[in-house]
Amino acid sequence: MGLKKQFLKSRPVCKVTFTLPKEAINNAKEIKIVGDFNDWDWEKGTPMKLKDDAYAAIIELEKGNQYEFRYQLDNQGWVNDWEADGYHATPYGVDNSVVYTFEK
């Protein structure tokens, strides 16, 4: 699965499709993507919808950056992306997932 990226020609934007396998959610009812791009705020988080055997959401991010993010389950638990572009250690003893929007 992993992160799928589409670089737009008309705007300086990368459309990133975030995908989280169903088995990663531990029976959560609501899954959102939170990170640098929405101030790590559950209320501003992007909801993920179940499609086939995975949850997915698309977010447009500015090209040429890197963004830290995690999946938040029911506004309580956290899950990293199993196939993120990278990981960044935090002062809280956990790693954040990282997505790069650098065009090749």
N, CA, C and O atoms as CSV, one atom per row, in Angstrom:
chain,resi,resn,atom,element,x,y,z
A,1,MET,N,N,0.838,-1.181,0.000
A,1,MET,CA,C,0.000,0.000,0.000
A,1,MET,C,C,0.881,1.241,0.000
A,1,MET,O,O,1.239,1.752,-1.062
A,2,GLY,N,N,1.225,1.720,1.166
A,2,GLY,CA,C,2.126,2.861,1.247
A,2,GLY,C,C,1.492,4.173,0.823
A,2,GLY,O,O,0.271,4.290,0.710
A,3,LEU,N,N,2.344,5.146,0.595
A,3,LEU,CA,C,1.912,6.475,0.205
A,3,LEU,C,C,1.953,6.582,-1.317
A,3,LEU,O,O,2.964,6.266,-1.944
A,4,LYS,N,N,0.857,7.024,-1.898
A,4,LYS,CA,C,0.797,7.225,-3.340
A,4,LYS,C,C,0.795,8.729,-3.587
A,4,LYS,O,O,0.028,9.465,-2.967
A,5,LYS,N,N,1.664,9.187,-4.502
A,5,LYS,CA,C,1.800,10.623,-4.749
A,5,LYS,C,C,1.513,10.965,-6.195
A,5,LYS,O,O,1.907,10.252,-7.118
A,6,GLN,N,N,0.805,12.094,-6.367
A,6,GLN,CA,C,0.539,12.620,-7.695
A,6,GLN,C,C,0.922,14.093,-7.680
A,6,GLN,O,O,0.309,14.894,-6.974
A,7,PHE,N,N,1.940,14.447,-8.464
A,7,PHE,CA,C,2.394,15.829,-8.538
A,7,PHE,C,C,1.595,16.554,-9.618
A,7,PHE,O,O,1.581,16.143,-10.779
A,8,LEU,N,N,0.934,17.634,-9.220
A,8,LEU,CA,C,0.109,18.383,-10.165
A,8,LEU,C,C,0.974,19.334,-10.988
A,8,LEU,O,O,1.897,19.958,-10.465
A,9,LYS,N,N,0.672,19.437,-12.263
A,9,LYS,CA,C,1.393,20.350,-13.151
A,9,LYS,C,C,0.851,21.771,-13.033
A,9,LYS,O,O,1.588,22.741,-13.215
A,10,SER,N,N,-0.445,21.889,-12.726
A,10,SER,CA,C,-1.107,23.196,-12.722
A,10,SER,C,C,-0.898,23.999,-11.436
A,10,SER,O,O,-1.087,25.216,-11.424
A,11,ARG,N,N,-0.510,23.318,-10.357
A,11,ARG,CA,C,-0.308,23.979,-9.063
A,11,ARG,C,C,0.881,23.347,-8.357
A,11,ARG,O,O,1.235,22.205,-8.650
A,12,PRO,N,N,1.511,24.078,-7.423
A,12,PRO,CA,C,2.661,23.514,-6.699
A,12,PRO,C,C,2.207,22.594,-5.559
A,12,PRO,O,O,2.516,22.821,-4.389
A,13,VAL,N,N,1.473,21.560,-5.938
A,13,VAL,CA,C,0.839,20.681,-4.961
A,13,VAL,C,C,1.125,19.229,-5.295
A,13,VAL,O,O,1.237,18.851,-6.461
A,14,CYS,N,N,1.241,18.427,-4.253
A,14,CYS,CA,C,1.350,16.979,-4.374
A,14,CYS,C,C,0.126,16.375,-3.687
A,14,CYS,O,O,-0.097,16.589,-2.495
A,15,LYS,N,N,-0.658,15.621,-4.449
A,15,LYS,CA,C,-1.801,14.919,-3.859
A,15,LYS,C,C,-1.290,13.590,-3.313
A,15,LYS,O,O,-0.827,12.732,-4.065
A,16,VAL,N,N,-1.382,13.434,-2.006
A,16,VAL,CA,C,-0.884,12.222,-1.361
A,16,VAL,C,C,-2.072,11.380,-0.904
A,16,VAL,O,O,-2.950,11.853,-0.183
A,17,THR,N,N,-2.078,10.132,-1.337
A,17,THR,CA,C,-3.080,9.181,-0.862
A,17,THR,C,C,-2.446,8.393,0.279
A,17,THR,O,O,-1.480,7.656,0.081
A,18,PHE,N,N,-3.001,8.559,1.467
A,18,PHE,CA,C,-2.556,7.849,2.663
A,18,PHE,C,C,-3.429,6.604,2.802
A,18,PHE,O,O,-4.651,6.683,2.677
A,19,THR,N,N,-2.811,5.466,3.057
A,19,THR,CA,C,-3.542,4.205,3.171
A,19,THR,C,C,-3.094,3.475,4.424
A,19,THR,O,O,-1.901,3.333,4.691
A,20,LEU,N,N,-4.075,3.015,5.185
A,20,LEU,CA,C,-3.797,2.285,6.422
A,20,LEU,C,C,-4.561,0.965,6.390
A,20,LEU,O,O,-5.786,0.970,6.264
A,21,PRO,N,N,-3.859,-0.171,6.501
A,21,PRO,CA,C,-4.542,-1.466,6.470
A,21,PRO,C,C,-5.557,-1.589,7.609
A,21,PRO,O,O,-5.345,-1.085,8.712
A,22,LYS,N,N,-6.639,-2.258,7.316
A,22,LYS,CA,C,-7.712,-2.446,8.293
A,22,LYS,C,C,-7.200,-3.092,9.579
A,22,LYS,O,O,-7.659,-2.742,10.666
A,23,GLU,N,N,-6.262,-4.026,9.472
A,23,GLU,CA,C,-5.767,-4.726,10.665
A,23,GLU,C,C,-4.956,-3.824,11.597
A,23,GLU,O,O,-4.645,-4.224,12.719
A,24,ALA,N,N,-4.611,-2.622,11.152
A,24,ALA,CA,C,-3.815,-1.706,11.980
A,24,ALA,C,C,-4.656,-0.855,12.929
A,24,ALA,O,O,-4.104,-0.176,13.795
A,25,ILE,N,N,-5.970,-0.879,12.783
A,25,ILE,CA,C,-6.795,0.083,13.527
A,25,ILE,C,C,-7.298,-0.398,14.886
A,25,ILE,O,O,-7.872,0.395,15.633
A,26,ASN,N,N,-7.101,-1.670,15.227
A,26,ASN,CA,C,-7.499,-2.175,16.554
A,26,ASN,C,C,-8.932,-1.842,16.936
A,26,ASN,O,O,-9.186,-1.355,18.037
A,27,ASN,N,N,-9.869,-2.101,16.033
A,27,ASN,CA,C,-11.304,-1.904,16.274
A,27,ASN,C,C,-11.704,-0.446,16.492
A,27,ASN,O,O,-12.770,-0.190,17.052
A,28,ALA,N,N,-10.900,0.501,16.074
A,28,ALA,CA,C,-11.252,1.921,16.212
A,28,ALA,C,C,-12.457,2.231,15.328
A,28,ALA,O,O,-12.654,1.607,14.285
A,29,LYS,N,N,-13.244,3.182,15.752
A,29,LYS,CA,C,-14.434,3.600,15.012
A,29,LYS,C,C,-14.145,4.771,14.076
A,29,LYS,O,O,-14.781,4.903,13.030
A,30,GLU,N,N,-13.185,5.623,14.451
A,30,GLU,CA,C,-12.867,6.800,13.655
A,30,GLU,C,C,-11.357,6.960,13.542
A,30,GLU,O,O,-10.640,6.950,14.543
A,31,ILE,N,N,-10.887,7.108,12.308
A,31,ILE,CA,C,-9.464,7.252,12.049
A,31,ILE,C,C,-9.243,8.566,11.318
A,31,ILE,O,O,-9.933,8.865,10.343
A,32,LYS,N,N,-8.268,9.359,11.797
A,32,LYS,CA,C,-7.933,10.622,11.147
A,32,LYS,C,C,-6.420,10.716,10.975
A,32,LYS,O,O,-5.653,10.127,11.735
A,33,ILE,N,N,-6.011,11.475,9.951
A,33,ILE,CA,C,-4.599,11.775,9.755
A,33,ILE,C,C,-4.341,13.130,10.385
A,33,ILE,O,O,-4.997,14.118,10.055
A,34,VAL,N,N,-3.380,13.167,11.294
A,34,VAL,CA,C,-2.995,14.434,11.917
A,34,VAL,C,C,-1.485,14.592,11.763
A,34,VAL,O,O,-0.740,13.612,11.724
A,35,GLY,N,N,-1.053,15.847,11.675
A,35,GLY,CA,C,0.368,16.083,11.499
A,35,GLY,C,C,0.687,17.554,11.375
A,35,GLY,O,O,-0.109,18.417,11.744
A,36,ASP,N,N,1.881,17.825,10.843
A,36,ASP,CA,C,2.329,19.202,10.660
A,36,ASP,C,C,1.330,20.029,9.857
A,36,ASP,O,O,1.146,21.217,10.121
A,37,PHE,N,N,0.697,19.406,8.892
A,37,PHE,CA,C,-0.184,20.112,7.959
A,37,PHE,C,C,-1.534,20.500,8.555
A,37,PHE,O,O,-2.280,21.249,7.923
A,38,ASN,N,N,-1.871,20.017,9.748
A,38,ASN,CA,C,-3.116,20.437,10.405
A,38,ASN,C,C,-2.907,20.662,11.903
A,38,ASN,O,O,-3.809,20.436,12.710
A,39,ASP,N,N,-1.709,21.107,12.255
A,39,ASP,CA,C,-1.361,21.492,13.629
A,39,ASP,C,C,-1.543,20.372,14.651
A,39,ASP,O,O,-1.760,20.638,15.833
A,40,TRP,N,N,-1.453,19.118,14.195
A,40,TRP,CA,C,-1.609,17.970,15.095
A,40,TRP,C,C,-2.920,18.042,15.886
A,40,TRP,O,O,-2.971,17.654,17.053
A,41,ASP,N,N,-3.960,18.532,15.248
A,41,ASP,CA,C,-5.254,18.773,15.898
A,41,ASP,C,C,-6.289,17.769,15.401
A,41,ASP,O,O,-6.583,17.717,14.206
A,42,TRP,N,N,-6.839,16.977,16.311
A,42,TRP,CA,C,-7.856,15.979,15.972
A,42,TRP,C,C,-9.022,16.622,15.234
A,42,TRP,O,O,-9.518,16.053,14.261
A,43,GLU,N,N,-9.465,17.776,15.667
A,43,GLU,CA,C,-10.612,18.447,15.041
A,43,GLU,C,C,-10.319,18.839,13.590
A,43,GLU,O,O,-11.224,18.838,12.756
A,44,LYS,N,N,-9.069,19.170,13.286
A,44,LYS,CA,C,-8.669,19.549,11.927
A,44,LYS,C,C,-8.186,18.344,11.120
A,44,LYS,O,O,-7.901,18.465,9.928
A,45,GLY,N,N,-8.094,17.186,11.768
A,45,GLY,CA,C,-7.580,15.986,11.106
A,45,GLY,C,C,-8.434,15.563,9.931
A,45,GLY,O,O,-9.630,15.849,9.879
A,46,THR,N,N,-7.811,14.882,8.993
A,46,THR,CA,C,-8.505,14.393,7.801
A,46,THR,C,C,-9.051,12.998,8.070
A,46,THR,O,O,-8.287,12.068,8.325
A,47,PRO,N,N,-10.392,12.849,8.014
A,47,PRO,CA,C,-10.989,11.532,8.247
A,47,PRO,C,C,-10.618,10.542,7.143
A,47,PRO,O,O,-10.506,10.902,5.971
A,48,MET,N,N,-10.435,9.306,7.546
A,48,MET,CA,C,-10.145,8.240,6.590
A,48,MET,C,C,-11.394,7.387,6.417
A,48,MET,O,O,-12.147,7.155,7.363
A,49,LYS,N,N,-11.596,6.926,5.183
A,49,LYS,CA,C,-12.769,6.110,4.873
A,49,LYS,C,C,-12.327,4.706,4.467
A,49,LYS,O,O,-11.305,4.523,3.807
A,50,LEU,N,N,-13.129,3.720,4.880
A,50,LEU,CA,C,-12.837,2.331,4.555
A,50,LEU,C,C,-13.179,2.054,3.102
A,50,LEU,O,O,-14.289,2.330,2.647
A,51,LYS,N,N,-12.199,1.498,2.371
A,51,LYS,CA,C,-12.402,1.081,0.993
A,51,LYS,C,C,-11.677,-0.245,0.835
A,51,LYS,O,O,-10.463,-0.323,1.023
A,52,ASP,N,N,-12.414,-1.272,0.496
A,52,ASP,CA,C,-11.878,-2.628,0.424
A,52,ASP,C,C,-11.350,-3.029,1.807
A,52,ASP,O,O,-12.121,-3.029,2.767
A,53,ASP,N,N,-10.076,-3.366,1.938
A,53,ASP,CA,C,-9.522,-3.805,3.219
A,53,ASP,C,C,-8.587,-2.782,3.835
A,53,ASP,O,O,-7.701,-3.136,4.614
A,54,ALA,N,N,-8.779,-1.496,3.487
A,54,ALA,CA,C,-7.890,-0.465,4.018
A,54,ALA,C,C,-8.652,0.856,4.155
A,54,ALA,O,O,-9.657,1.095,3.486
A,55,TYR,N,N,-8.142,1.689,5.033
A,55,TYR,CA,C,-8.667,3.044,5.174
A,55,TYR,C,C,-7.801,3.969,4.335
A,55,TYR,O,O,-6.584,3.796,4.262
A,56,ALA,N,N,-8.433,4.954,3.701
A,56,ALA,CA,C,-7.674,5.846,2.825
A,56,ALA,C,C,-8.217,7.268,2.895
A,56,ALA,O,O,-9.381,7.499,3.225
A,57,ALA,N,N,-7.334,8.214,2.574
A,57,ALA,CA,C,-7.697,9.626,2.470
A,57,ALA,C,C,-6.665,10.305,1.583
A,57,ALA,O,O,-5.513,9.879,1.511
A,58,ILE,N,N,-7.090,11.360,0.916
A,58,ILE,CA,C,-6.195,12.128,0.052
A,58,ILE,C,C,-6.038,13.527,0.637
A,58,ILE,O,O,-7.017,14.176,1.006
A,59,ILE,N,N,-4.784,13.979,0.715
A,59,ILE,CA,C,-4.486,15.324,1.204
A,59,ILE,C,C,-3.570,15.999,0.188
A,59,ILE,O,O,-2.610,15.396,-0.292
A,60,GLU,N,N,-3.870,17.247,-0.132
A,60,GLU,CA,C,-2.996,18.031,-1.002
A,60,GLU,C,C,-1.977,18.755,-0.133
A,60,GLU,O,O,-2.333,19.515,0.767
A,61,LEU,N,N,-0.697,18.502,-0.423
A,61,LEU,CA,C,0.398,19.108,0.333
A,61,LEU,C,C,1.288,19.905,-0.619
A,61,LEU,O,O,1.443,19.550,-1.787
A,62,GLU,N,N,1.858,20.969,-0.109
A,62,GLU,CA,C,2.749,21.794,-0.919
A,62,GLU,C,C,3.979,20.977,-1.324
A,62,GLU,O,O,4.558,20.252,-0.516
A,63,LYS,N,N,4.363,21.117,-2.610
A,63,LYS,CA,C,5.548,20.419,-3.115
A,63,LYS,C,C,6.816,20.934,-2.441
A,63,LYS,O,O,6.882,22.077,-1.988
A,64,GLY,N,N,7.821,20.059,-2.387
A,64,GLY,CA,C,9.141,20.461,-1.931
A,64,GLY,C,C,9.331,20.508,-0.434
A,64,GLY,O,O,10.222,21.202,0.056
A,65,ASN,N,N,8.515,19.788,0.295
A,65,ASN,CA,C,8.602,19.788,1.758
A,65,ASN,C,C,8.610,18.370,2.298
A,65,ASN,O,O,8.441,17.397,1.563
A,66,GLN,N,N,8.811,18.284,3.597
A,66,GLN,CA,C,8.588,17.025,4.299
A,66,GLN,C,C,7.628,17.320,5.436
A,66,GLN,O,O,7.685,18.383,6.054
A,67,TYR,N,N,6.750,16.370,5.704
A,67,TYR,CA,C,5.720,16.548,6.718
A,67,TYR,C,C,5.712,15.347,7.647
A,67,TYR,O,O,5.770,14.203,7.197
A,68,GLU,N,N,5.641,15.611,8.942
A,68,GLU,CA,C,5.477,14.543,9.921
A,68,GLU,C,C,3.983,14.336,10.151
A,68,GLU,O,O,3.198,15.284,10.137
A,69,PHE,N,N,3.613,13.082,10.361
A,69,PHE,CA,C,2.199,12.766,10.572
A,69,PHE,C,C,2.072,11.440,11.294
A,69,PHE,O,O,3.030,10.674,11.401
A,70,ARG,N,N,0.873,11.184,11.787
A,70,ARG,CA,C,0.509,9.882,12.358
A,70,ARG,C,C,-0.986,9.704,12.151
A,70,ARG,O,O,-1.710,10.662,11.881
A,71,TYR,N,N,-1.430,8.479,12.280
A,71,TYR,CA,C,-2.859,8.175,12.242
A,71,TYR,C,C,-3.358,8.144,13.678
A,71,TYR,O,O,-2.770,7.486,14.536
A,72,GLN,N,N,-4.450,8.862,13.934
A,72,GLN,CA,C,-5.006,8.879,15.288
A,72,GLN,C,C,-6.310,8.094,15.281
A,72,GLN,O,O,-7.171,8.291,14.423
A,73,LEU,N,N,-6.435,7.201,16.258
A,73,LEU,CA,C,-7.581,6.311,16.357
A,73,LEU,C,C,-8.500,6.757,17.486
A,73,LEU,O,O,-8.087,6.805,18.645
A,74,ASP,N,N,-9.742,7.083,17.152
A,74,ASP,CA,C,-10.750,7.490,18.144
A,74,ASP,C,C,-10.268,8.602,19.069
A,74,ASP,O,O,-10.652,8.646,20.237
A,75,ASN,N,N,-9.428,9.505,18.553
A,75,ASN,CA,C,-8.891,10.635,19.320
A,75,ASN,C,C,-8.126,10.159,20.565
A,75,ASN,O,O,-8.055,10.870,21.567
A,76,GLN,N,N,-7.556,8.949,20.490
A,76,GLN,CA,C,-6.821,8.400,21.636
A,76,GLN,C,C,-5.499,7.790,21.203
A,76,GLN,O,O,-4.441,8.375,21.435
A,77,GLY,N,N,-5.547,6.628,20.579
A,77,GLY,CA,C,-4.323,5.922,20.210
A,77,GLY,C,C,-3.724,6.424,18.909
A,77,GLY,O,O,-4.376,7.111,18.122
A,78,TRP,N,N,-2.461,6.062,18.704
A,78,TRP,CA,C,-1.717,6.499,17.522
A,78,TRP,C,C,-1.132,5.302,16.790
A,78,TRP,O,O,-0.759,4.300,17.400
A,79,VAL,N,N,-1.059,5.427,15.457
A,79,VAL,CA,C,-0.432,4.402,14.628
A,79,VAL,C,C,0.415,5.111,13.576
A,79,VAL,O,O,-0.001,6.121,13.008
A,80,ASN,N,N,1.602,4.575,13.322
A,80,ASN,CA,C,2.443,5.098,12.252
A,80,ASN,C,C,2.098,4.428,10.937
A,80,ASN,O,O,1.487,3.360,10.908
A,81,ASP,N,N,2.495,5.065,9.855
A,81,ASP,CA,C,2.350,4.476,8.528
A,81,ASP,C,C,3.434,3.416,8.373
A,81,ASP,O,O,4.616,3.705,8.559
A,82,TRP,N,N,3.046,2.214,8.038
A,82,TRP,CA,C,3.971,1.097,7.945
A,82,TRP,C,C,4.942,1.244,6.776
A,82,TRP,O,O,5.997,0.610,6.755
A,83,GLU,N,N,4.578,2.092,5.794
A,83,GLU,CA,C,5.425,2.269,4.614
A,83,GLU,C,C,5.696,3.746,4.349
A,83,GLU,O,O,5.717,4.177,3.196
A,84,ALA,N,N,5.905,4.522,5.412
A,84,ALA,CA,C,6.185,5.952,5.272
A,84,ALA,C,C,7.513,6.156,4.549
A,84,ALA,O,O,8.329,5.240,4.449
A,85,ASP,N,N,7.715,7.384,4.042
A,85,ASP,CA,C,8.982,7.710,3.387
A,85,ASP,C,C,10.130,7.718,4.384
A,85,ASP,O,O,11.283,7.517,4.005
A,86,GLY,N,N,9.825,7.946,5.654
A,86,GLY,CA,C,10.825,7.970,6.707
A,86,GLY,C,C,10.159,8.102,8.058
A,86,GLY,O,O,8.933,8.126,8.159
A,87,TYR,N,N,10.975,8.186,9.096
A,87,TYR,CA,C,10.473,8.323,10.466
A,87,TYR,C,C,11.346,9.333,11.190
A,87,TYR,O,O,12.541,9.443,10.918
A,88,HIS,N,N,10.740,10.070,12.113
A,88,HIS,CA,C,11.475,11.091,12.851
A,88,HIS,C,C,11.223,10.884,14.342
A,88,HIS,O,O,10.074,10.849,14.782
A,89,ALA,N,N,12.292,10.749,15.112
A,89,ALA,CA,C,12.170,10.572,16.563
A,89,ALA,C,C,11.654,11.856,17.202
A,89,ALA,O,O,12.025,12.958,16.798
A,90,THR,N,N,10.804,11.699,18.195
A,90,THR,CA,C,10.248,12.848,18.919
A,90,THR,C,C,10.775,12.846,20.350
A,90,THR,O,O,11.316,11.837,20.802
A,91,PRO,N,N,10.626,13.962,21.074
A,91,PRO,CA,C,11.041,13.990,22.474
A,91,PRO,C,C,10.121,13.161,23.379
A,91,PRO,O,O,10.387,13.012,24.572
A,92,TYR,N,N,9.036,12.622,22.802
A,92,TYR,CA,C,8.055,11.854,23.586
A,92,TYR,C,C,8.340,10.353,23.562
A,92,TYR,O,O,7.557,9.561,24.084
A,93,GLY,N,N,9.468,9.964,22.951
A,93,GLY,CA,C,9.838,8.555,22.939
A,93,GLY,C,C,9.180,7.740,21.841
A,93,GLY,O,O,9.239,6.510,21.865
A,94,VAL,N,N,8.550,8.405,20.878
A,94,VAL,CA,C,7.944,7.714,19.739
A,94,VAL,C,C,8.458,8.346,18.456
A,94,VAL,O,O,8.989,9.456,18.463
A,95,ASP,N,N,8.296,7.636,17.372
A,95,ASP,CA,C,8.647,8.175,16.060
A,95,ASP,C,C,7.387,8.633,15.348
A,95,ASP,O,O,6.325,8.026,15.488
A,96,ASN,N,N,7.513,9.710,14.580
A,96,ASN,CA,C,6.446,10.145,13.684
A,96,ASN,C,C,6.757,9.627,12.293
A,96,ASN,O,O,7.923,9.500,11.919
A,97,SER,N,N,5.721,9.328,11.528
A,97,SER,CA,C,5.894,8.996,10.121
A,97,SER,C,C,6.223,10.283,9.372
A,97,SER,O,O,5.832,11.371,9.793
A,98,VAL,N,N,6.946,10.152,8.256
A,98,VAL,CA,C,7.306,11.306,7.440
A,98,VAL,C,C,6.927,11.032,5.990
A,98,VAL,O,O,7.139,9.933,5.477
A,99,VAL,N,N,6.361,12.052,5.333
A,99,VAL,CA,C,6.103,11.996,3.897
A,99,VAL,C,C,6.883,13.126,3.232
A,99,VAL,O,O,6.856,14.266,3.695
A,100,TYR,N,N,7.580,12.798,2.136
A,100,TYR,CA,C,8.351,13.783,1.376
A,100,TYR,C,C,7.563,14.162,0.120
A,100,TYR,O,O,7.014,13.296,-0.562
A,101,THR,N,N,7.515,15.458,-0.176
A,101,THR,CA,C,6.821,15.902,-1.379
A,101,THR,C,C,7.807,16.540,-2.366
A,101,THR,O,O,7.489,17.528,-3.028
A,102,PHE,N,N,8.985,15.968,-2.450
A,102,PHE,CA,C,9.998,16.422,-3.397
A,102,PHE,C,C,9.769,15.673,-4.709
A,102,PHE,O,O,9.722,14.443,-4.736
A,103,GLU,N,N,9.630,16.422,-5.778
A,103,GLU,CA,C,9.420,15.806,-7.088
A,103,GLU,C,C,10.745,15.298,-7.638
A,103,GLU,O,O,11.759,15.992,-7.569
A,104,LYS,N,N,10.734,14.108,-8.175
A,104,LYS,CA,C,11.960,13.490,-8.697
A,104,LYS,C,C,12.235,13.942,-10.112
A,104,LYS,O,O,13.225,13.525,-10.713
